[in-house]
Amino acid sequence: MFDRTTWIAIALSVVGLVGYNYYYQKTYGPYLAQQAAAQKAAKAATAASTTPAAPSATPLPVTALTPLATATPGATPFIPELSARRESLDTSRAEYLFANNTGGIEGVTLFLHLGANLHSLYLNKDSGLPIGALCDSNGFPIGGFTMTTDKKKALTTFTLATPNGLSITKNFTLPQTVGSPEEYVVGLDLSFKNSGATPLSLPNYSLAAGGEAPVHIKDLPTYTCFDSYQGGKMTSINVSWFDAGKIPLIGIETRAARDLYTQSDSGIEWAAVTSQYFTTIITAPKDQLGAGVWARRYEAVSATETPNGRAINGVTGGLGIGPLTLAPGETITRHFAIYIGPKDFYALRKLGDEQQLVMNFGMFHWVSEFLLWAMNQLKPVLGSYAAAIIALTLIIKTALWPIQNKATSSMKRMQLLSPKMTELKEKYKDDPTKMNEELMKLYKQYHVNPLGGCLPMLVQIPIFFGFYSMLGSAIELRNSHFLWIADLSQPDTIAHFMGFPINLLPIIMAGTMLWLMVISPKSGDAMQQRMMYFMPVIFLSFAYNYASGLALYWTTQNLFSIAQMYYTRNQPLPTLETISKPKGSGGKGTGGNRKR
């Protein structure tokens, strides 16, 4: 069936897939152990923080606020010591660990979501930058804050005063609602007061959004992003933005690695750091939008702690609050909202300001949004997201049945026309232009569309990528079970062979896709038919290390198409009919007589 070249191409594709998965496991395999160790360390640190220690920060200079470190080109980003004092405040959904000195949220434990070690998920781990910390324009935090807490009011207050009369107050208010989008939103009131006798001018300080890094060993690092929203448009970079630019394969460097991402535009409505399924979004007040953003990459797991010497990276970022001028006795207060939680599309949309764009659904976002809505409508009825995916697939395939039947008929007609096409190709083999002209005439004469068999695939491509984008960010599938699959948001690895993961469902998906191609009517020339056999390999590479929910959808639709194909192949074969012009029409009549 295949010639030697085709077999070599298939073999190279398989070798490439195996090589990619070996690289993926070597790169991110150590992350699981690191997650467990870090979680234990965080718990121990929380327990040890019940005894307050004396603040270690020194008073700030009279002239201005100074960060705990200054930016040096090429230097490793400064990670401040936060051992002065910590306090934990709880809600029904999360525990917030506040840090003295830099004055912010050091970490958040989400009670309803599990990390890689099956314990409650801990966000902002190892970023070194508390959420809500006041930073300079380069993203380095300012120290010297003292902390007081009122657990009854769910309020944490940080204060800082300088000898020149400037005082800063930050009030963090924890969410009190349950079952609404606000259950993960922390309020932050930031006040600047000039108690001196002369005006004070402050530069463009920023508020930190903390950091996000891959949560699970199999989370895709390309989802670790910094996003900002301005004027109806979101700008997004992922951690690879900071890499040195290189020409693929050759390895020639086209630009140096970058330490800091900045955007100086005003009118920024919000800024966010995101991982594959979680995010922290800091939103500016409506009447005082942000003035620029910044982002940095940090090592969630250092290169020295991984066998292959490659670091696992996270991203930190912040939102500029703009330069301020305070008259003597003047106080300026601004209210910020900070969402720290899962990437829940509907909750984020209800919060407003297009915050649901952090889902990054891409060009087929309208398909992703519909599929997510339909899946959530079916889940309560059917009892599981796996059943909802299967049912949704069957509904889509049933709706596309007329198109599929028409395409199958077109493919069969092309198959019947194949001998005539072969004659023309042989007759005009030395004149490709004439051959194409005669082929077009032949298609027109027998009323055959050579692309008719491709229509179902063209319709399904947006659906496939809609599922691809939706399943890659929607929190609903995380930790959802189905048969042997422990988590529909992760690959369904059942074993390893020489370090290579055996993911069963994508293999079944590729097998059913090949089965469908074998029983489908053949159209086009032999080379086109052989090229189509690469499709299972391509789709396997897309789905192999992706959310198993995607492979579940494609396998279900393959099985439905196979059943449909067996049904339609038993129907009477179509007949080839020519379309002739009526006598006396002069070639301009709209009617026609068909002849076999």
N, C-alpha and C positions, 0 to 999 in steps of 0.2 A: 504494500500500500504506500509506503514511503520510500523515497530514494535516499541515497547515502547522505546527501547534503541536509535533508530534512531531519534525519536521525541525529546528525551531529549538532544541528541547531537546538533540537529538543534536549539533548544531553547537556549542552552548555547551559541552557536555561535552568535545568534541574540542579546542576552543579552550582550555578549562581545563587539559587534559592537556598541550597544547603549551606553555602558559604556565608550568606547573609545571616541566617539563623544562628550559625556558630558564632559569628561576630557579635550578634545581639546578646546571646547568652553570656559570652565572656565579658561583655561590657557591663551588663546590668545584673548579672548573677549575684555579685557580692552585695547588692543593695538590700536584699531581703534580710540578711544577717545584720547589716548596719541599721536597718529600721528597728529591729528588735532591741539591739543594744542601746540605741539612742532613746527609745521609749522608756526603757528601764532607768536610764540615767535621768531623764526628765522627771519621772515619778520620784526618784530619790531626791532630786534637787528641790522639788515642790515640798516634800516632807521636811527637808532640812531648813526650809525658809520660814518656819513658824516662829523662830526666835529672831527678832529684828536686830540688825547690825547697824553700826554707826555709818552715816553717809560718808562715802570716800571722795566725793567731788569737792573741789576747792571753789571758793567764790569766783565769779566771773569778773573780768576786768571792767573798769569803770566805762571805758570808751564804747564797748559794744559786746554783744554776745559772741563767744568763740566756740567753734566746734571742738569735739574731743580729738579730732585729727584734721589735718589739712591734706588736700589732694596733691599727690606727687605723680607725674606722668609715669606709667609703667609699674607703679608700686601696687602691692597687694592691698585691696580695700581694708580699711581699719575695722576691726570688730571690737566694740567696747566691752569693758568689764561691767557686768550687771549684777554683781554679787552684793551690792549694798543692802537691798531689801526687796522682798517680793511679797505680794498679797494675792490670794485667789478669791474671786467672787463667782458665784454660780447662778445660772438660770436653769430652767427645766431642759434646755437644749444643749448648753455648753458651759464649760468652766473657763474663765478668763484669768490668766496669770499676768498681773501688773508688775512692772519693774520700776524701782526707784532710780534716781539719777538722770536717765534719759527720758523718763516720763512717758511710758507707753505700754502697750500690751505685748508682753514678751512671747506669749503663745496662747493658743486656744484649743481646748479639747472638745471635740464634737461627740456627744453621747450617742447619737443615732447613726453614726457612720464608723466603720471599722477600718483600721489601717492594715498594713501587710502582715502584722503579727496578730491579727484578730482581736486587738485591743481598741479602745476608743481612739479615734483619729486625732492626732496632734498636729495643728497647723502652725506655720511660721517657725518650724524647728530649724535650728542651725543657721538662720539667716543673719544673726547678729544685729538685726535692726528691728526694734519694737514698732508695732503698728501704732501710728499716731505720734511717733517721735518727731520733734522739731529739728529740721536739718538745714544745713547751708545749701547753697546752690549746687554743690557737687555731691550732695547726698550723705554728708557726714553728720551724725547726730550731735546735738548740743546738750551738754550735761549741766548738772547743778540743781536739778529739781528735787524737791522733797514731796513726800506722798502722805495723804491721809485717806482713809476709806470709811464708808458708811454702808455696811452690808444691808441694813434694813431698807435704805433708799436705793440700793444697787448703784451707789455713786462712788467714784474714785476721783480725787482731786490732786493735781500736781501744781506746785507753786515754785516760782523762781523770782528773786529780787536782786537787783544790782545797785551799787552805790550811786549810780547816776540817776536814780529815780525810776528806772524801768522795772516793771513787774509783769510777769506772765503767769496766767492761770489757765490750766486745762482741766475741764470737768468731763469725765467719761461716764455716761449713763447707760446701763445695761438694758437690753430689751425686756419688757414685762409681758408682752403678748405671746400667745401660743396659737399655732394653727393659722398664722398669717405670714405674709412676706417679711414683716418687720421682726420676726422672731430671731433673726440673725443680724439685726442692724443695731450697731452701737452708736449712740449720739455723742458728739464731741463739741463742746463749746470752748473756743480758744479766744482768750482775752489778753489784750495788750493795754497796759495803763502807764501813763506818764505822770509820776508824782513829783517830778522836778519842776524847776522854774524856767527851763529852756526847752524849745522844741527838740524832739528826737526823730531822726530819720533811720528807718530800718530797711535793710536790703530785702531781696526776694527770697525769704525763707520758704521752706517747703514742709509738707506733712508727709511722713513715710507711710506707704501702704504695706510695709513689711515685706516678706518674701514668700515665694511659692517654689516648690521643687516636686519632681515626680514622687508620688505617694507609694506606689506599688512597684514591684520589680519589673512588671510588664507594661507599665504606663509608657506611652510614647513620649520621648523627650521633646518632640517638635510641638507638643501642646503646652510646654512651659513658656509662657509669653508675658510681655508687658503690653498693655492696651491703654489707649487714651481716646476720649471722645470729644469732638469739637465740631460745631456747626453741622450736625447731622451726619458726620462721617467718623468712623473709628479707624485709628491707625494702630497697627499691631506689629511687633517684632518678636521673634522667639530667640532662644538662647544662642542659636547659631549665628545671629547677627554680630556677636562679639568675636567670632572666629576670624583668623586671618583668611583673606581671600586667596584661593589657589585654583589653578587650572586643573580640572579633573584628569586623573591618570598621570599626567606629566608631573604635577606637584609644584609647578613654578608659582611662587607667591606673587599675587597681584596687588595686595595691600596688607598692611600690618594688622595685627589683632587690635581690637578696640576695647578700651576700659569703660567708657562712659557713653551712654546714649542720652542726648538732650534734645528738647524741642522748646523753643523760646516763645511760641505763639501764645497770645492771650485768648481768653474765652474758652478755656478747657473746662468741660462740665464734670468729667470724672476721669480717674486713672485707676488701673487695676493690674494686679499680678495674678496670673492664673496657672494652674496645672491642668491635667486632663479632665478632672471632675470637680475641682474646687477652685475658689477664687476669693480674693480680697479686693473690694472696690471702695475707694474713697471719693465721695461726691462733694463738690463745692456748693456753697449757698447760691441760690438763684441770682441774688443781686450782686454777688461778688465772685465771679467765675475765676478759675485758676489761671495763673500766669506761668505757663510752661510746665514741662515734666522732665524727669530724668529717670534713668534705669541703669542698673549694674548687674553683672552676673556674679554669682558666688558658688563656691564648691559645697554641694550638699554632702558628697562623699569625696574626699581628696584623692588625688592620683596615687599617693603613696599607700592608700588603703585598698586599692584594687589590684588584682593580679596582672592586669594588662597595662597598668599605668595610665589609665584614662579616667579623668574625673567625671563624676555625675553632677551636673550643674543645676542650680536654681537661679531665680531672678528676683531682684529687689527693685523698688521704684518709689517715686513720690510725686506729689502734686504741688506746684508752686502757689503760694498765697499772695504774691505780689508785694512790691515795696510799699512801706507805710510811713506816713509822717504823723507824729502825735504832738499836738499842741500841749502846753502845760495843763495838767489836770484832766486831759482827755483820755477816754477809754474806748477802744474799738473791740467789739466782740463779733466773732463769726461762728456759725453753726455748720458743722460737717456731719455727714452720715457715712458710717463705715459698715459695709456688708462683709461679713466673714463667714463663709459657709459653702454649701454645695452649689454647683452650677445648675440650678433649677430654673429652667426656661420660663415657666409661668410665674414663679415668684419674682424673678428678676424683671420680667415685663411689667408686673403690677407695681414695682417700685418706681417705674418711670425712667425718663432720660435715656431710653433705649439701652438699658444695662444688659438686656438679654443678648446683645451683640457679642458679649464675651464668649458665647457658645461657638463662635466662628464656624457657622454652618456653610459658608462659602457661596458660590454662585447659584447653587440649587437650594438656597435657604428656604424658599417657599415650599419645595418638596419635603425637606427635612421637617419643617414646622407642621405640615399636614400629617406626615407619618407619625410624628411624636404625638399630635393630638389624637389621631385615630388609635394609636397603641394604648394611650391612657384611657380612652373611652372603652376599649375592649377588655382591658385588664380586670376591672371589677366584676365584669360579667363572667369571664373565663377563669379567673382565679390566679393567673400567673402571666408574666410578661412573655414567656416562651410561647404559651398558647395564643397570646395576643398577636405575636409576630407571625405565627403559622396561619391564624385566621385572617390577618390583614393581607398576607401573601395570597391566600386563596381568593379573597375578595378582589384584589387587584388583577389576578390572572383571569378570573371570571369576567371582569369588566373588559379585559383585553381579548377575550375569546373571539369575537368577530374579526378583529384585526389579525389574530394568529391564524384563523381559518383561511382568510383571504390570502395571507402570505404563503401558507402551505399550498394552496391551490396554484398560486403564482409560481412557486418553486417546481411543482409538478408539471406545469405547462412549459416551463423552461427546460425541464428534463426531456419532455417529448420533442421539444424543438432542437435539442442538442445535435442530432444527426445533420440537420440542415445547416446549423452553425459550423459544424466541423467541415462540411463541404465548402462553405464560403471561405473559411480560414485557409483551407488547402488551396483553393482556387486563386485567392489573392494574397498568398503568403509573402510575395515580393512587393506588395503595395499596401502597406498598413492603412494609409488614408482611405483608399478605395474599399478595403476590407471593412473598416469601421462604418463607412457610409452604407454599405450593403447590409451590415448587421442591423443598423438603425432602421433601414427599410423593412427588414425581416421582422423585427420587433413590432413595427407599426402595422405591417400586413396581418400579423396574427394576434394583434392586440395584447402583447405580452410586455410587462414592465420588468426589465432585468434587475431592478432594485427592489421589487415587491417583497422578496423574501427577507430583506434587511429591516423592514419597517418595525417589526416587533422588537428587534434588538435596539433600534434607535429610540423607541419609546421607553424601553427598560433601562437604558443607560442613566438618564436622570434619576430614575427610581433607585437604582443601585447606589449611585453616589449620594443621593439624598439619605438613604439608610447609612451609608458609610460615614457621612458627616454627623448625622444624628446620634448614631450609636457610639461615636467617638467622644462625645461630650455630655450626653444626657445622663443625669445621675440615676434615673429610674432603674436602669438595668444593673447597676452596681450591686453585687452580692445576691443577684437573682439566680435561682437554681433551675436546672432542667436535666433530667436523666443523669448521666455521668458528669454533666457540666456544673461545676461548683459556682461559677460566676459568669453570667452572659456578657459582662463587660470586658472579660479577659479571654485569651486563648484557652481552649479546652485541652490542655496538655495532660495526657494520660500516662506518659512514661518518657524516658530519655534514652537515646541510643548514641553512645560515644559523645555525650554532651549535647546532642541534637534533640530538640523537643519533638515528640510525636503528638501532633495535634490532629485528632481523629476527624472532627467534623469538616474541616477544610479539605481533607483527603476525600471524604465521601462526596463533598460538593464537586470536586474536580472529576471524580469518577462518574457521577450522574450527568455532569455536563458533557463528558466524552460519550456516554451512552446515548444521550439525546442527539448528538451530532452524527453518530453512526446510523441511527434509524431515520434521520431527516432526509428528505429528497435532496439529491445533489444537483446543484446548479453552478454555472460558471465553468471556467476551465480547470484543469487538474492542479495547476499551481495555486489558484485561489482556494480550491478545496483543501489542499495541503496546508496553506497558511491558516485556515480556520482552525486547524487542529492545535494551533498555538494558544488559542483562546483559553482552554482550561489551565494551561501553565500560567498565563498572565493573571487570570482571576485567582488562581491559587497563591501567587505571590502577593496580591492585594490583601487576601483574607487570612493568610497563614498565621501571622503574629498579631492579628487584629481581634477585636471583640468577636466572640463566637456567635453572638446574635446575628452578625452579618452573614456568616456562613450558614446559620440556621435559615435565614430568609432565602438565600440563593439556592440552597439544597431543596427547600420546599417548593420553590417555583420550578426547579428542574424536574422534580418528580411529577408535579402537575403537568408540565409540558410533555413529559414522556407519556403519561396516560392519555393526554390529548392527541399526541402524535399517533399512538396505537389505534385510537378511535378513528381519526381522520384517514389513516392509511387504508383502512378497510372500506372506505367509501368509494363509489365508482370514480374511475379516473376521469379527469376533465378531457375534453376534446379540443384539438386545435382547429380554429375557424379563421378563415381569411375574411377581411373586410373589403368588399368590392364597391365600386361606385355605381349608382343606378344609371340605367341607360338614359341618354338625353340630358344628363345633369350638367354636362360640360365640366365635370370635376368640381362643381361648386355646391352640390346638394348636401344637405345635412343628414339625410337618411342614408341607409346602406343595406345591401343584402349580404348576409354572411354565408360563406360556402366552406364546406369541409375540405 
